[in-house]
Amino acid sequence: PRTEPNLPFFKTEAVQRSLERLLLTWSYRNPASGYVQGMNDLVALLYMIFLKPHAQDSGIDVLSEDNLFIVEADVFWCFSS
């Protein structure tokens, strides 16, 4: 809920679940550092970058779960590298 509170897109349940999964998985895979404050801001920026190609056709409000999963995977890969 604290990630980009001014953008309605980040308030949707599907996106919040996606961000939670992404950050939780990252922290499990990186126990030495775990989650630290500010990671959600970096992930939100990457999320918007990877989301753009999927949102151009239909708009950000009508994205499918499949597109959100693709974006989530791309963000996780980039964030983990």
C-alpha positions as CSV (number, residue, x, y, z in Angstrom):
1,P,0.0,0.0,0.0
2,R,2.9,2.4,0.5
3,T,4.3,1.9,-3.0
4,E,3.5,4.9,-5.1
5,P,0.4,5.9,-3.2
6,N,-0.5,8.6,-5.7
7,L,-0.8,6.2,-8.6
8,P,-4.1,4.2,-8.6
9,F,-2.5,1.4,-10.6
10,F,-0.4,0.4,-7.6
11,K,-3.5,0.3,-5.4
12,T,-5.1,-2.5,-7.3
13,E,-5.1,-5.9,-5.5
14,A,-3.5,-7.8,-8.4
15,V,-0.6,-5.4,-8.6
16,Q,-0.1,-5.4,-4.8
17,R,-0.1,-9.2,-4.8
18,S,2.4,-9.2,-7.6
19,L,4.8,-6.7,-5.8
20,E,4.4,-8.7,-2.6
21,R,5.3,-12.0,-4.3
22,L,8.2,-10.3,-6.1
23,L,9.8,-8.8,-3.0
24,L,9.1,-11.8,-0.7
25,T,10.7,-14.2,-3.2
26,W,13.7,-11.9,-3.6
27,S,14.2,-11.7,0.2
28,Y,13.9,-15.5,0.5
29,R,16.5,-16.0,-2.2
30,N,18.8,-13.3,-0.7
31,P,18.7,-14.0,3.1
32,A,21.9,-12.2,3.8
33,S,20.4,-8.8,2.9
34,G,16.6,-9.6,3.0
35,Y,14.2,-6.8,2.4
36,V,15.4,-3.3,3.1
37,Q,13.5,0.0,3.0
38,G,13.4,1.5,-0.5
39,M,13.4,-1.8,-2.5
40,N,9.7,-1.3,-3.3
41,D,10.5,2.0,-4.9
42,L,13.1,0.5,-7.2
43,V,10.7,-2.4,-8.0
44,A,7.9,0.0,-8.8
45,L,10.1,1.9,-11.2
46,L,11.1,-1.3,-13.0
47,Y,7.5,-2.5,-13.0
48,M,6.4,0.7,-14.8
49,I,9.2,0.3,-17.4
50,F,8.4,-3.4,-18.2
51,L,4.7,-2.7,-18.1
52,K,4.7,0.0,-20.8
53,P,4.8,-2.3,-23.8
54,H,1.8,-4.3,-22.5
55,A,-0.2,-1.2,-21.6
56,Q,0.2,0.5,-25.0
57,D,-2.3,-1.7,-26.7
58,S,-5.2,-1.9,-24.2
59,G,-4.4,0.6,-21.5
60,I,-3.1,0.1,-18.0
61,D,-6.6,-0.5,-16.5
62,V,-7.4,-3.6,-18.5
63,L,-4.2,-5.6,-18.3
64,S,-4.7,-9.4,-18.0
65,E,-3.2,-11.5,-15.2
66,D,-1.0,-13.1,-17.8
67,N,0.5,-9.7,-18.7
68,L,1.1,-8.9,-15.0
69,F,2.8,-12.3,-14.5
70,I,5.1,-11.5,-17.5
71,V,5.9,-8.1,-16.1
72,E,6.5,-9.6,-12.6
73,A,9.0,-12.2,-14.0
74,D,10.8,-9.5,-16.0
75,V,11.1,-7.2,-13.0
76,F,12.3,-10.1,-10.8
77,W,15.0,-11.1,-13.3
78,C,16.2,-7.5,-13.7
79,F,16.1,-6.8,-9.9
80,S,18.0,-10.0,-9.2
81,S,20.8,-9.4,-11.7
